[in-house]
Amino acid sequence: MNTLNYLQELLAIASPTGFTKDVIEYLIETTEKMGYRAKRTNKGGVLVTVQGKDDTKHKVVTAHVDTLGTIVRAIKPDGRLKLDKIGGFPWNMIEGENCTVHIASTGGKVTGTILLHQTSCHVYREAGTIERTQDNMEVRLDEKVKKADDTKALGINVGDFVSFDPRTTLTDTGFIKSRFLDDKVSAAILLALLEKYQLEKIVLPYTTHIYFSTNEEIGYGANSSIDERTVEYLAVDMGAMGDDQQTDEYTVSICVKDGSGPYHYGFRQHLVALANQYAIPFQLDIYPYYGSDASAAMRAGADVKHALLGAGIESSHSYERTHIDSIVATQNLVDAYIQSGLVE
């Protein structure tokens, strides 16, 4: 399945919000090899326009390729690093994670591990109960450093980005485990569909803009560079799982409402009708603490009908997991939507 190939390639590229240059180059190179013309937006996104039979009304379909990460906040007296978060996650979600410091001054890299300062239970009685905060979480560098000057001699400075090891694993039972399935699963789906439309010479009913955004994790992504002829906006992102949620790892999740409010009712019903028409397994759900590029576009004043769907992702913003069944269902529904008529 080409989608999984694209997914593994995307996951291997470090791309915390603000440090997405490598993944942008990958997207441009990949889509241009397919025969498309990719536009790099000033904000850092990648926009691929697929001409349709009707050019008077357009669709936007977006996924984001920026991820959670951290940035060097300070170099501590013992040479370890204090961090500042990029995106929303509790500190315990990254405790024990291997990481890479991307050194701005040299272009080099230094690996390390993110740990609680009071990790050793043989020394610190409160190791298991102490609250994890910015003040006691740090990077233990894989270099011989004993003081701040040793770390500075490596070229590391405040403002250097720190990415997390995705630890991508594909199981024999069809599960994909990795950090950053949010939202590189969706980006891989859009790449696979772009490849399909080119290879099969499919002409879409309406001109469609495939927008890979790079600022979603900090609240704004594809909310600019939207063609004024756009009337519908679909965000393909993560389906959130947990207590009281219907979303699972085997179907596509259609969002009814998130933290920004309800999504467009007619658009939602259009997606439900397509799922029923093509026998695509789906769930309707509410994501209580969530916002998407579609909701960001609405806040920015876009005059469009907006919707959100995605593969079901277990343990969001931590070490995530989904199943190939959910990816297939999501891809089939996105494909059906892109090739469908407009929402009534």
C-alpha positions as CSV (number, residue, x, y, z in Angstrom):
1,M,0.0,0.0,0.0
2,N,1.6,3.2,-1.1
3,T,0.0,5.1,1.8
4,L,2.1,3.2,4.3
5,N,5.3,3.9,2.3
6,Y,4.5,7.6,2.3
7,L,3.7,7.4,6.0
8,Q,7.0,5.8,6.9
9,E,8.9,8.3,4.9
10,L,7.0,11.2,6.5
11,L,7.5,9.9,10.0
12,A,11.2,9.6,9.5
13,I,11.5,13.3,8.9
14,A,11.8,15.5,12.0
15,S,9.2,18.3,11.7
16,P,8.3,20.0,15.0
17,T,6.3,23.2,14.3
18,G,8.7,25.9,13.3
19,F,11.3,23.4,12.0
20,T,9.6,22.0,9.0
21,K,12.0,22.8,6.1
22,D,12.9,19.2,5.5
23,V,9.4,17.9,5.3
24,I,8.4,20.8,3.0
25,E,11.2,19.8,0.6
26,Y,10.1,16.2,0.7
27,L,6.5,17.2,-0.1
28,I,7.5,19.5,-3.0
29,E,9.9,16.9,-4.4
30,T,7.4,14.1,-4.1
31,T,4.4,15.9,-5.6
32,E,6.5,17.4,-8.4
33,K,7.7,13.9,-9.3
34,M,4.1,12.9,-9.7
35,G,3.7,15.7,-12.2
36,Y,2.1,18.4,-10.1
37,R,3.2,22.0,-9.5
38,A,3.7,22.5,-5.8
39,K,3.4,26.0,-4.4
40,R,5.3,27.0,-1.2
41,T,3.3,29.5,0.8
42,N,4.9,32.3,2.6
43,K,3.7,30.8,5.9
44,G,5.5,27.6,5.1
45,G,2.7,25.3,3.8
46,V,2.7,23.3,0.5
47,L,-0.2,23.8,-1.8
48,V,-1.0,21.5,-4.7
49,T,-3.9,22.4,-7.0
50,V,-5.6,19.8,-9.0
51,Q,-7.7,21.3,-11.9
52,G,-11.3,20.1,-12.0
53,K,-14.0,20.1,-14.7
54,D,-15.7,23.0,-12.8
55,D,-13.3,25.9,-12.0
56,T,-15.9,28.3,-10.6
57,K,-16.2,26.6,-7.2
58,H,-13.3,25.1,-5.4
59,K,-12.6,22.6,-2.6
60,V,-9.8,22.6,-0.1
61,V,-8.6,19.4,1.6
62,T,-5.9,19.8,4.2
63,A,-3.6,17.8,6.4
64,H,-0.8,19.0,8.6
65,V,2.8,17.8,8.7
66,D,4.1,19.8,11.7
67,T,4.4,17.8,14.9
68,L,4.8,18.3,18.6
69,G,8.3,19.1,19.8
70,T,10.4,21.2,22.1
71,I,13.0,24.0,21.8
72,V,16.0,24.7,24.0
73,R,14.9,27.2,26.8
74,A,18.2,27.3,28.7
75,I,21.5,25.4,29.2
76,K,21.7,24.3,32.8
77,P,24.8,24.6,34.9
78,D,25.5,20.9,34.6
79,G,25.3,21.0,30.8
80,R,21.8,19.5,30.5
81,L,19.0,21.3,28.6
82,K,15.9,23.0,29.9
83,L,13.1,22.8,27.3
84,D,10.0,24.8,26.2
85,K,7.1,22.9,24.7
86,I,5.9,23.3,21.1
87,G,2.3,22.3,20.9
88,G,0.0,21.0,23.6
89,F,1.0,18.0,25.7
90,P,1.8,17.2,29.3
91,W,5.4,16.7,30.2
92,N,4.9,13.1,31.2
93,M,4.0,12.3,27.6
94,I,7.6,12.6,26.6
95,E,9.4,11.4,29.7
96,G,12.0,8.8,28.8
97,E,11.9,9.6,25.1
98,N,15.0,9.7,22.9
99,C,15.4,13.0,21.1
100,T,17.6,14.9,18.7
101,V,18.9,18.5,19.2
102,H,19.1,20.3,15.8
103,I,21.9,22.8,16.2
104,A,21.2,26.0,14.3
105,S,24.7,27.3,14.4
106,T,26.4,24.4,12.7
107,G,23.5,22.4,11.1
108,G,24.7,19.4,13.2
109,K,22.7,17.1,15.5
110,V,23.2,15.8,19.0
111,T,21.1,13.0,20.4
112,G,19.9,12.7,24.0
113,T,17.0,11.5,26.2
114,I,14.3,13.6,27.9
115,L,14.2,12.7,31.6
116,L,13.0,14.0,35.0
117,H,15.9,15.5,36.9
118,Q,15.0,13.4,39.9
119,T,14.8,10.2,37.9
120,S,17.0,7.8,40.1
121,C,14.7,6.2,42.7
122,H,17.9,5.2,44.6
123,V,18.6,8.9,45.2
124,Y,15.3,10.7,45.1
125,R,12.5,9.3,47.2
126,E,9.9,11.4,45.3
127,A,10.9,10.2,41.9
128,G,7.6,8.5,41.2
129,T,5.3,11.2,42.6
130,I,6.9,14.5,41.9
131,E,5.0,16.7,39.4
132,R,6.6,16.8,35.9
133,T,7.2,20.5,35.0
134,Q,9.4,22.6,32.8
135,D,11.7,23.2,35.8
136,N,12.5,19.5,36.4
137,M,12.4,18.0,32.9
138,E,15.6,18.1,31.0
139,V,17.6,16.6,28.1
140,R,20.5,14.3,29.1
141,L,22.9,14.7,26.1
142,D,24.8,11.8,24.6
143,E,28.0,13.7,24.9
144,K,30.6,14.2,27.6
145,V,29.3,17.4,29.2
146,K,29.7,18.3,32.8
147,K,29.0,22.1,32.7
148,A,27.2,24.6,30.6
149,D,30.4,25.6,28.7
150,D,30.8,22.0,27.5
151,T,27.4,22.1,26.0
152,K,27.9,25.5,24.4
153,A,31.1,24.1,22.8
154,L,29.0,21.7,20.9
155,G,27.3,24.7,19.3
156,I,24.0,24.2,21.2
157,N,22.2,27.4,22.1
158,V,18.8,28.7,23.2
159,G,16.4,28.4,20.3
160,D,17.7,25.1,18.9
161,F,14.8,22.7,18.1
162,V,14.5,19.3,19.8
163,S,12.6,16.5,18.0
164,F,11.4,13.2,19.5
165,D,12.2,9.7,18.2
166,P,9.0,8.6,16.5
167,R,9.8,4.9,17.2
168,T,7.7,3.7,14.2
169,T,6.6,0.1,14.2
170,L,4.3,-1.8,11.9
171,T,3.0,-5.0,13.4
172,D,2.0,-8.3,11.7
173,T,-1.5,-7.7,13.0
174,G,-2.0,-4.5,11.0
175,F,-1.3,-1.9,13.7
176,I,1.0,1.1,13.2
177,K,2.6,2.5,16.4
178,S,4.5,5.8,16.3
179,R,4.6,9.3,17.5
180,F,3.1,11.8,15.1
181,L,0.5,9.7,13.4
182,D,-1.3,12.9,14.1
183,D,-1.2,14.1,11.4
184,K,1.2,12.3,9.1
185,V,-1.3,9.5,8.5
186,S,-3.6,12.1,6.8
187,A,-0.7,13.6,4.8
188,A,0.3,10.2,3.6
189,I,-3.3,9.6,2.5
190,L,-3.4,12.8,0.5
191,L,-0.1,11.9,-1.2
192,A,-1.5,8.5,-2.1
193,L,-4.6,10.1,-3.6
194,L,-2.6,12.6,-5.6
195,E,-0.6,9.7,-7.0
196,K,-3.8,7.8,-7.8
197,Y,-5.4,10.8,-9.7
198,Q,-2.3,11.3,-11.8
199,L,-1.7,7.6,-12.6
200,E,-5.3,6.8,-13.4
201,K,-5.8,10.2,-15.2
202,I,-8.9,11.0,-13.0
203,V,-10.4,14.4,-13.7
204,L,-12.0,15.7,-10.6
205,P,-15.5,17.4,-10.7
206,Y,-14.2,20.5,-9.0
207,T,-10.8,22.2,-8.8
208,T,-9.4,20.9,-5.5
209,H,-6.5,22.4,-3.5
210,I,-4.5,19.9,-1.4
211,Y,-2.9,21.9,1.3
212,F,-0.2,20.5,3.6
213,S,0.0,22.9,6.5
214,T,2.9,23.4,8.9
215,N,1.5,25.3,11.9
216,E,-1.5,23.3,13.0
217,E,-0.1,22.2,16.4
218,I,0.2,25.8,17.5
219,G,-3.3,26.8,16.3
220,Y,-3.1,28.1,12.8
221,G,-2.3,26.2,9.6
222,A,-4.2,26.3,6.4
223,N,-6.2,29.4,7.2
224,S,-4.6,31.6,4.6
225,S,-3.7,31.1,0.9
226,I,-7.3,29.9,0.4
227,D,-8.6,30.7,-3.1
228,E,-11.5,33.0,-3.0
229,R,-13.5,30.5,-5.1
230,T,-13.3,27.9,-2.3
231,V,-16.7,26.9,-1.0
232,E,-15.9,23.8,1.0
233,Y,-13.0,23.0,3.4
234,L,-12.2,19.5,4.7
235,A,-9.6,19.0,7.3
236,V,-8.2,15.5,7.4
237,D,-6.8,15.0,10.9
238,M,-6.9,12.7,13.8
239,G,-9.9,11.0,15.3
240,A,-9.6,11.2,19.1
241,M,-10.2,8.1,21.2
242,G,-11.1,7.7,24.9
243,D,-13.9,7.4,27.4
244,D,-17.3,8.4,25.9
245,Q,-15.8,8.4,22.4
246,Q,-17.2,6.3,19.6
247,T,-14.0,6.6,17.5
248,D,-11.9,3.4,17.2
249,E,-8.8,2.3,15.3
250,Y,-10.8,0.4,12.6
251,T,-13.1,3.0,11.1
252,V,-13.0,6.6,9.9
253,S,-14.1,9.2,12.4
254,I,-16.3,12.1,11.3
255,C,-16.2,14.9,13.8
256,V,-19.6,16.4,14.8
257,K,-18.2,19.0,17.2
258,D,-14.9,19.9,18.8
259,G,-13.6,22.6,21.2
260,S,-14.4,25.2,18.5
261,G,-18.0,24.3,18.2
262,P,-20.1,22.2,15.7
263,Y,-18.9,21.6,12.2
264,H,-21.2,22.3,9.2
265,Y,-24.2,20.1,9.5
266,G,-24.9,19.7,5.8
267,F,-21.2,18.9,5.1
268,R,-21.2,16.3,7.9
269,Q,-24.3,14.7,6.5
270,H,-22.8,14.7,3.0
271,L,-19.8,12.7,4.4
272,V,-22.2,10.3,6.2
273,A,-24.1,9.7,2.9
274,L,-20.9,9.0,1.0
275,A,-19.8,6.6,3.7
276,N,-23.1,4.7,3.5
277,Q,-23.1,4.8,-0.3
278,Y,-19.7,3.2,-0.5
279,A,-20.0,0.9,2.6
280,I,-17.2,2.7,4.3
281,P,-17.2,2.0,8.1
282,F,-17.4,5.2,10.1
283,Q,-18.2,6.7,13.5
284,L,-19.6,10.1,14.4
285,D,-17.9,11.7,17.4
286,I,-17.2,14.8,19.5
287,Y,-13.6,15.7,20.3
288,P,-13.9,17.9,23.5
289,Y,-10.4,19.4,23.6
290,Y,-9.5,19.8,20.0
291,G,-9.2,22.3,17.2
292,S,-8.4,21.8,13.5
293,D,-7.1,23.7,10.6
294,A,-10.7,23.9,9.4
295,S,-11.8,25.6,12.7
296,A,-8.8,27.9,12.5
297,A,-9.9,28.9,9.0
298,M,-13.3,29.7,10.2
299,R,-11.9,31.9,13.0
300,A,-9.8,33.7,10.4
301,G,-13.0,34.6,8.5
302,A,-13.1,32.0,5.7
303,D,-16.5,31.9,4.1
304,V,-16.7,28.2,3.6
305,K,-18.5,25.1,4.7
306,H,-16.1,23.2,7.0
307,A,-15.8,19.6,8.1
308,L,-13.3,17.3,9.9
309,L,-12.6,13.6,9.6
310,G,-9.7,11.3,10.3
311,A,-8.3,7.9,11.2
312,G,-8.9,6.8,14.8
313,I,-5.7,7.5,16.8
314,E,-5.1,5.9,20.2
315,S,-3.2,7.8,22.9
316,S,-3.1,11.1,21.0
317,H,-0.1,13.3,21.5
318,S,1.8,10.5,23.2
319,Y,3.0,7.2,21.6
320,E,0.1,6.8,19.2
321,R,-1.4,3.8,17.5
322,T,-3.9,3.1,14.7
323,H,-4.8,0.2,12.4
324,I,-4.5,-0.2,8.7
325,D,-8.3,-0.6,8.6
326,S,-8.8,2.9,9.9
327,I,-6.3,4.3,7.3
328,V,-8.1,2.5,4.5
329,A,-11.5,3.7,5.6
330,T,-10.3,7.3,5.9
331,Q,-8.6,7.2,2.5
332,N,-11.7,5.8,0.9
333,L,-13.9,8.5,2.4
334,V,-11.6,11.3,1.5
335,D,-11.4,9.9,-2.1
336,A,-15.2,9.7,-2.3
337,Y,-15.5,13.3,-1.1
338,I,-13.0,14.7,-3.5
339,Q,-14.7,13.0,-6.4
340,S,-18.2,13.9,-5.2
341,G,-20.5,16.8,-6.0
342,L,-20.8,19.9,-3.7
343,V,-22.6,19.9,-0.4
344,E,-26.2,20.9,-0.8
